[in-house]
């Protein structure tokens, strides 16, 4: 065994270390203050390592439930950690969302509560935007609790109102979805309470399902751009992909990972999707509250 260089200490923990790595904290002793080319080579090697794991993770995601199955079976080193994969998927989908054209209020019947706030026009059927749904408990509570701010938001022109609400929803969605993951994992745990599956495995399943959805939506944006689809056509494409992931992909993933009959799997697809819709309504509610704080 090689002896430690005399006086050589780790710059991270301060303990004697060598020859290349610290035996206590694992940090490399190379302080990256040497020539440029060795540094560039090391950075490129690290990037290739990340890129290789990402490619393997994406390939495994193509088989519903496979990546979670590998993770639960202990095969983790060749793939990105679940949360890091989810962060990359979030970066991809929310970056594409920011690149979308803004919603034109003139193309929609914009409702604020029960009131139509956009000008009425005759002719072709138009889409509907519901900015504050007072038929829900959260909507009614918001209207009562923040009545002054609701009135100020209601006084804005329709286009400014739409821009304010949707910009705040995009900003609030990433942290709100992360906060909602433990509840989705809890729902999975309750649905499979008889099976010997750890809570963290349910959490990883939820992370992988959401990652697959986000990567699919980001790919849909790319295809929509290549085909020069308009905003309305792009939104229909997103809806179709979302439905495909939350029905077909989720069913196959549940079937592979939890190994239950198709009847049980179909029933749990409905229940998990219902829980997911509740989470989405929570995210939209947070976005509305933040929009109210902005006005």
N, C-alpha and C positions, 0 to 999 in steps of 0.2 A: 504494500500500500504506500502510495506516495505521501511524503511528509508535507505538512502545510508550510507554505512559504513563511519565513520568519517575518513577523510584523504585518502580514497580509490579513486584513479584516474586512468583513462584509460591510458595505456602506449602508445597508438597510438596517441590520440588527446590531452591528458593531462587534460581533463575535469572530474569533479566529476562523478562517475559512480557506478553502483552496482545493485543488488548483484552479478549477474553473467555476465551481458552484459552491454556495454556502450550504453546509450540511445541516444547518438549523432551520433556515427559512426558505432555502431553495433558490434564492436569487443568483443570477449569473454575476460573476465578479467583473466581467467586462463592463466598464462604465460608459461605453459608447463614445469615448473621446478620442478614438484612434482615427485611422485613415477613412476616407469617405466610402471607398468601394466595399470593404468588409461590412460597414454599417448598412449600405444599400443591399448587399447580399442577404444579410440577416433579416432586414425588413421584408424583402421579397419572399424569403422562405416562410416567414410568418404569415404573409398574405396568402401564399399558396396553401398553407395548412388550413387557414380559415376557409378559403375557396373550396378546397377539397371536401371538407366536412359539410359545407353548405350544399354542394352538389349531391353528396351522398344522402343528406337529410331530405332534400327536395325529391330525390329519386324514391326514397322510402315513403314520403308523403303521398306519392302517386298511388300507392297501395293502401287503401284506407285502413287505419288501425295498426299498420305494420311498424311504424316508428315507435309508437307507444309500447307495442309488444316487445320490440328490441330493447327499449329502455328498461322496461320492467324485468326483462330477462338478464339484465346486467351488461348488455352490449352497448356501451355509452361513449367510449373514447372516439370511435370513428365518426360520430355525429355531433352536431351542435347541441349544447344544453337546451332543454325545452324553452326556458325563458329567453335566452339569447335569440333563439330561432323566432320566437314570437315578437321580440323587439324588431328584428329585421323585417318580418312580415308587416308589422305596424308601420315601420318607416316606408316600406314600399307602397302600402295602400293609402296612407294619409298623404304621402307626397303626390301620388296621382290624383287624389281628391282635391288638393290645392291647385293642381294644374287644370282641373275641369273649368269649363266656362261657367260664369255665374248664372244663377237662375234668373230668367227675365220674368218679372212679375206680370208683364203684359200677356204672357202666354198661359197664365194660370188664373183660376178663381181662388184668390187668397182670402182665407177666413182667419179672423182673429177672434177666438171664442166662437160664438154663434153668428157673428156678424161678417158679412162679405165686405171686405175693405178695398178690393180692387174694382175698377170700373166694369160695369156689366157691358158685354159685347155680344152681339148676335152672330151666328155663323157656325163654324166648325166647333165640335166638342173640344173643350179645353180641359187640361189637368186641374187637379185641386191641391192646394197647399193649406194644411191646417197648422197654424203657428201656435195656437194655444187651445187645447181641447178641454173645454170646461165640463165635458161629460165624464171625465175621469176624476177620481178623488184628488190626485196630485194637481190637476189643472184647476179644480175648484179651490183647493187650499192656496195655490199660488196666486190666484186672482184675489182672494181675500187678504192674504198676508202681505202682499206687495201691491196693493191697489193703486197707490200713487205712481209707482214705477210702471205698472201695467198701463195706466192711463197715458204716461209719457211715450211708451213704446207704441201704443195704439195711435197716437197723434202723428207719428212719423209717416212720410209718404210710403206707399206700398213697397217700392223697390228698396228703399233704405231699411225698412222693417225686415224684409226678407234677408238682405245682406247681413244685418246685425245678428239676427237669430242664427243663421246658418254658419257664420264665421265663428260664433261662440260655441256652437255645437261641435265644429271640427276641432276647436282647441280643447274642449272638455272631454271629448270622446276617448282619447288614449288613456289618461289617468283614470277615468270613470270605468272603462272596461277592465283595466288591471284590478281595480278595487272590487269589481264584480266577480272575478274569477273564483275566489274562495266560495262564494255562494253557489255558483254553477257546479263546482266540485262537490259541495255539500249535497246538492240535489242528486248528483250521480251516486254519491255514497248512500243516500236514503233509498234510491231506486234499486241498489244492489247490496242492501244491508246483510243479506244472508251469505254473500260471497266473500271469500277471504282476500279482499282487495284493499290495500292501504289507501288512506285518504290522499296521500301524495300522488299515488298512481291515478286516482280520479282527476286530480289537479293537472297532471301531465297530459292526460287524455284531453281535457278541456283546452289546454294550451295548444296541443297539436291540431285539434279540430279547428280552433280559431285561426291558427297559422295557415292551415290549408285554405280556409275561406279567404283570408286576406291575400295570400299569394294568387289565388284564382281571380279575385277581383282586380288585382294589379295587372295580371295578364290580360284580363278583359279590357282594361283601359288601353293597354298597348294595342290590342287588336282593333279596338274602336278607333284609335288614332290612325292606324294604318289604313283602315277602310274609310276614314273621313266621315264617321257617323256623327250626326248631330247630337245635341244634349239629350233630347227626348229618347232617341234610339239607343243612346249609350245607357241611359237609366233603365230602359227595358232589358238591355243585355245584362246589366248588373243584377237586376231582379231575377232573371232567369238563372244566372250562375248561383246566386244566393240560395234560391229554391233547390237547385241541384245538389249543392253542398249539404244543405240542412236536411235533405230527404235521402237521396240515394247514397251520397258519400257517408253521411252520418250513420245510416243503417248498416252499411258494409263495415264501417269502423267499429260500431258497437258489436256487431256479430263476430268479427274477428277477435276483438280484445276480450269481451266478456263471455264469449262462447255460449250463447243462449239460443233458444229456438227462434225461428223467424217470427212467430206470433208475439213472443215476448219482446223481441227486438223492435218490431213495428210499433207496439204499444209504447215502448220507451222512447222511440223517435218522437212520437207525439208529445210525450211529457217533457222531454228535454227541450224540444222546440218551444213549447209553451213557456218553460223557464227562461229560455233564451230571449223570447219576445218580451218577457217582463223585464229582463236586464236591459234590452234596447229601450224600452219605455223609460226606464230609470236614467239611462244615458241622455235621452232626449230631454227629460225633465231637468237634469243638471244643466244642460245647454241652455234651456229657457231661463233658468234662474240666473245664470251668468249673463245672459243677454239683458235681463232686467237690471242687473247691477251696472251694466255699461251705460244705460240711458239715464 
